[in-house]
C-alpha cells in the first residue's frame, strides 16, 4: 500500500507541476487558451492572476515532493498538502469549473486516502 500511496502522491505532484506550467507560462499561448477556454483578450487580461495561481500550484507540488523525500516522517506533510489540494479543488469546482473537481480534487482525495491507510 505504501508504494501505491507514493505513486498517487507523485502523480498529484506532477499534475500540479503541469498546472504551474499551464498557468504561468502557457496561459496566453494557444495550448493554454484552449485548455482553459479563453480568448486572446481574456487570457491577456488575466495573465498575471493565472501566473499567481500557477505559483500556488507549484508550492503544492513542492510540498508533496518534500513529504515524499522525508519518507515515513513525511506523512504529516503529505496529509497537510493533500488536504490543501482537495480544498483548492473543491473551491475551484464550486467557483470556476466543475472539471476542477475531477482534475484536482479527486486525484488529491485518492492520494490522501492511500496515505492515510498505508
N, C-alpha and C positions, 0 to 999 in steps of 0.2 A: 504493500500500500504506500510505503514511503516513496518508492520510485514513481508511482502514478501521481502522487501529490506534487513531487518535484517537477515532473514533466508538465503538469497542469499549470503550476506557478510560472514555469519558464515560458509557456505559451502565452499566458496572460501578460507577462513582461514584454514578450515580443510584440504582442498586439499593441501595447501602449507605446512601444518604440515606433511602431508603424503609424500610430495616431500622431505622435510627435512629428514625424517626417511629413505626413499629410498636412497637418495644421500649421507647422512652422515654415516649411519650405515649398510645399506644393499647393497651398491654399488657392492661390490666384492663377495657377497653371491649369492646363486643360484637364489633367487627371484629377486634381483637387476639386475643380469646379464640378466635374462630372460626379465624383463620389458624393459631394455634399449638395448637389443640385443648385449650384449658384450661377448666376450670370456674371459676366466680367465686372459689371458695375457693383453688384453685391459683394463679390469677392474683394474687389479693391477697397470698398468702404469698410469691410470687416477684417481686413488682413491683420491688423495689429491685435485685435481681440482674439483672432484664431491663433496667432503666434503665442499669446499669453496662455491660452488653453492648451496648446501643444506642449509648452514648457511644463505645465502641471502634469500632463500625461507622462512626460519624461521623468518627473520626480516619482511618480507611482512606479514606473518601470525600475528606476534606480533602487527604490525601497525594496521591491520584490527581489531584485538581484542580490542586494545586501543581505536580505533574510536567507536566501539560498546559500550564499557563501558562508554564513555563520553556521550552517548545518543544523543540528538539533537545537542548539542555543538560539537559533533564529526564529523559532516558532512564534514567539510573541510579535516579532517584527512582521512576519508574514501575515499573521492574523490582523494586525493593525492595517497594513497596506491593502490586503484583500478586502477588508471591510470598507476601506475608503473607495476602492474600485467599485464595489457593489453599490454603495450610497451614491457615488457620482453617476453610475449607470442608471440607477432608478430615477435620480433627479433629471438627468438628461432625457430619459424616456418620457418623463412627465412634462418637461418644459420645451423640448426641442423636437425629438423624433422618436417614435416608438421603436425604431430599428436599434437604437442605442441599448435598449433592454436586452436584445439578443446578441449584439456585438460586444458589449462591455459587461453588463451586469451578470448575465447568465454564465459566461466563462469564469468570471470572478467568483461567483457563488459556487460553482462546481469545484474550483480550486480551493476555496475556503472550506467546504465540506470535507474534501480529501485531506487537507492539512489537519483538520480537527480530528478525523477518525484514524489518522496514521499512527 
